[in-house]
Amino acid sequence: MVTLKRKTKTGATVAPAILEQLRERGLKATPARARILELLQESHNVLTLEEIRETCGASQVDFATVYRTLVSFVEVGLARSVELGDGQTRYESATSDHEDHHHHHILCVRCRRIESVHLCAVEKLEKEVSRLGYREITHRLEFSGVCKDCR
């Protein structure tokens, strides 16, 4: 499938869908926001702030801009933050097609590899909790261990 792209005022090319997603959530469609959202949606991995900054071009976007953008994306539902217990917050798209379902992650404590786990038994527990009268229930569950390559 071919995605048509538009040029922004700065000359960057961005898919119209990216610009539309930003505007739909009340965010100004700046080149930095568009590039960060595009990067999150194209990535099949969770990314640290520094990885996002490096991929966008550290000389083109500063640390504070990436941080503020990610915080705003989480607030409006464009991104999810992922905590894996290693002191680094990672981010992933909350809207991309390849990750539009609920999933968890596992971190190898030796090589730091992160993989998605595409099953969730906790969803059954959420139904039980809803019987207590709670609504808009969410949960976070992340795993760590030693991967098969590091054993």
C-alpha positions in Angstrom: 0.0 0.0 0.0 1.4 3.4 -1.0 1.0 6.2 1.6 1.0 9.7 0.2 3.0 12.2 2.2 2.7 16.0 2.5 5.4 18.5 3.0 5.3 20.6 6.1 6.4 24.2 6.3 9.9 23.0 7.2 10.0 20.7 4.2 9.6 17.4 6.1 7.3 14.9 4.5 4.7 13.4 6.7 1.8 11.0 6.0 -1.6 12.9 6.2 -2.9 10.3 8.7 -0.2 11.3 11.2 -1.1 15.0 10.9 -4.8 14.1 11.3 -4.2 12.0 14.4 -2.4 14.9 16.0 -5.1 17.4 15.1 -8.0 15.0 16.2 -6.5 15.0 19.7 -6.0 18.7 19.9 -2.3 18.8 19.3 -0.5 21.2 17.0 1.0 19.2 14.1 4.6 20.3 14.5 7.4 18.5 12.5 8.9 17.0 15.8 5.5 15.7 16.9 4.7 14.2 13.5 8.1 12.5 13.3 7.9 11.1 16.8 4.4 9.7 16.2 5.4 8.3 12.9 8.5 6.6 14.5 6.3 5.1 17.3 3.8 3.8 14.8 6.5 2.3 12.5 8.4 0.6 15.3 7.7 -2.9 16.4 9.6 -2.4 19.6 9.2 -0.2 22.7 11.6 2.7 22.6 13.4 4.8 25.2 13.4 8.6 25.0 17.0 8.5 24.0 16.4 6.0 21.2 13.6 8.2 19.9 15.8 11.2 20.0 18.7 9.5 18.2 16.4 8.2 15.5 14.8 11.6 15.0 18.2 13.2 14.8 19.7 14.4 18.1 20.8 17.6 16.4 17.3 18.3 15.1 15.3 17.7 18.3 16.3 18.3 21.9 15.7 16.1 24.9 13.0 18.3 26.4 11.0 18.4 23.2 11.0 14.6 22.9 10.1 14.3 26.6 7.2 16.8 26.5 5.9 15.3 23.2 5.9 11.8 24.7 4.1 13.0 27.9 1.4 14.7 25.8 1.0 11.6 23.6 0.4 9.4 26.6 -2.1 12.0 28.0 -4.1 12.0 24.8 -3.9 8.3 24.0 -1.5 8.3 21.1 1.2 6.4 23.1 1.6 4.1 26.1 4.5 4.2 28.6 6.0 0.9 29.5 7.9 0.3 32.7 10.0 -2.9 32.8 11.6 -2.4 36.2 15.0 -1.4 34.9 14.7 2.4 35.6 13.9 3.3 32.0 10.6 4.4 30.7 9.9 3.1 27.2 7.1 4.1 24.8 5.0 2.5 22.1 2.2 3.5 19.9 -1.3 3.2 21.3 -2.8 3.5 17.8 -0.7 1.6 15.3 -2.2 -1.3 13.4 0.4 -3.9 14.4 0.0 -3.3 18.2 -3.7 -2.4 18.4 -4.5 -5.2 20.9 -3.6 -5.5 24.5 -0.2 -7.1 25.2 2.6 -7.3 27.7 6.4 -7.3 27.5 9.3 -9.4 28.8 12.8 -8.1 29.4 15.8 -10.3 29.4 17.8 -9.3 32.5 21.1 -10.2 30.8 21.1 -8.9 27.2 18.2 -6.4 27.8 16.2 -7.7 24.8 12.5 -6.9 25.0 9.8 -9.0 23.4 6.0 -8.6 23.2 3.8 -11.2 24.9 0.6 -11.5 22.9 -1.6 -13.1 25.5 -3.3 -11.9 28.7 -4.9 -14.0 31.3 -5.4 -11.0 33.5 -8.3 -9.8 31.3 -10.5 -12.4 33.0 -9.7 -10.9 36.3 -10.7 -7.5 35.1 -14.2 -8.8 34.4 -14.3 -10.0 38.1 -13.2 -6.6 39.3 -15.9 -4.9 37.2 -18.5 -6.9 39.2 -17.3 -4.8 42.2 -18.7 -1.7 40.4 -15.4 -0.4 38.9 -15.3 1.0 35.3 -12.5 1.9 32.9 -10.3 -0.8 34.4 -6.8 -1.2 33.2 -3.8 -3.1 34.4 0.0 -3.3 33.8 1.9 -6.6 33.9 5.4 -6.9 32.7 7.8 -9.9 32.9 11.5 -10.3 33.2 13.7 -13.4 32.9 16.7 -14.8 30.9 16.1 -15.4 27.2 16.9 -18.6 25.4 20.0 -16.9 23.8 21.5 -16.0 27.2 20.9 -19.3 28.9 
